[in-house]
């Protein structure tokens, strides 16, 4: 995922979480909001309660990889925040990938 396709600013995260539409699952909470940038941006959040820095970084890389395999960033105009929940660690990578694919399909981005 290129840096231009990431939500990095804290104010953007807050705006999307507060005003966006939310979908909850055991593994993820996904907030999304339409933007006017003609591209999709993704923000990934992993709480410090879920593990140390190594675990959190590995989890973000895995979620980023899942997003890259399913999303065409130039096709839609959405800001998406993916919050990883504790249930993420109960599943393997393929199950987590399928769960996120189903959520992205529900949003209408796939």
C-alpha positions in Angstrom: 0.0 0.0 0.0 1.4 3.4 -1.0 1.6 6.2 1.5 -0.9 8.3 -0.4 -3.4 5.5 0.2 -3.1 5.7 4.0 -5.0 7.7 6.6 -2.2 9.1 8.7 -3.4 12.3 10.4 -5.0 11.9 13.8 -7.8 14.4 12.9 -8.7 12.3 9.9 -8.9 9.2 12.1 -11.1 11.0 14.6 -13.4 12.4 11.9 -13.9 9.0 10.3 -14.5 7.2 13.5 -17.0 9.8 14.8 -19.0 10.5 11.7 -18.5 7.4 9.6 -20.6 4.2 9.3 -19.4 1.3 11.5 -19.4 -2.4 10.9 -18.3 -4.7 13.8 -17.1 -8.2 13.8 -15.3 -10.4 16.3 -11.9 -9.7 14.6 -12.4 -6.2 13.2 -14.3 -2.9 13.7 -14.4 -1.0 10.4 -15.4 2.6 10.1 -15.8 4.2 6.6 -16.7 7.5 5.2 -16.9 8.9 1.7 -14.2 11.3 0.7 -13.6 13.7 -2.2 -10.1 12.6 -3.1 -11.0 10.2 -5.9 -9.0 7.4 -4.1 -9.5 5.0 -1.3 -7.4 5.6 1.9 -7.0 3.0 4.6 -6.0 3.5 8.3 -5.2 0.6 10.5 -5.3 0.7 14.3 -4.0 -2.0 16.7 -4.3 -1.3 20.4 -1.4 -1.7 22.7 -3.6 -4.0 24.8 -3.3 -6.6 22.0 0.5 -7.1 22.2 3.9 -5.6 22.1 5.3 -3.6 19.2 6.4 -6.6 17.3 3.0 -8.2 17.4 1.2 -4.9 16.5 3.5 -4.2 13.6 3.1 -7.8 12.2 -0.6 -7.5 12.5 -0.7 -4.1 10.6 1.5 -5.7 7.9 -0.9 -8.6 7.6 -4.0 -6.4 7.4 -2.2 -4.1 4.9 -1.5 -7.2 2.7 -5.1 -8.3 2.9 -6.3 -4.9 1.8 -3.8 -4.8 -1.1 -5.1 -8.1 -2.4 -8.7 -7.0 -2.5 -8.9 -3.3 -2.9 -8.5 -1.2 -6.1 -7.5 2.1 -4.5 -8.3 4.3 -7.5 -11.8 2.9 -8.1 -13.7 4.2 -5.1 -13.5 7.4 -2.9 -13.6 6.1 0.6 -11.7 6.6 3.8 -11.6 3.3 5.8 -10.4 2.8 9.4 -9.8 -0.9 10.3 -9.5 -1.5 14.1 -8.1 -4.9 14.9 -9.9 -6.6 17.8 -8.9 -9.4 20.1 -10.7 -12.0 18.1 -8.1 -11.5 15.3 -5.6 -13.6 17.1 -8.0 -16.5 17.6 -8.1 -17.1 13.8 -5.5 -17.9 11.2 -4.5 -15.6 8.4 -6.8 -17.2 5.8 -9.8 -16.9 8.1 -9.0 -13.2 8.9 -8.6 -12.5 5.2 -12.0 -14.0 4.5 -13.6 -12.1 7.3 -12.2 -8.8 6.1 -13.1 -9.6 2.5 -16.7 -10.1 3.6 -16.7 -6.8 5.5 -15.3 -4.9 2.4 -17.9 -6.6 0.2 -20.6 -5.4 2.6 -19.2 -1.8 2.3 -19.3 -2.2 -1.5 -15.6 -1.7 -2.2 -15.0 -5.1 -3.7 
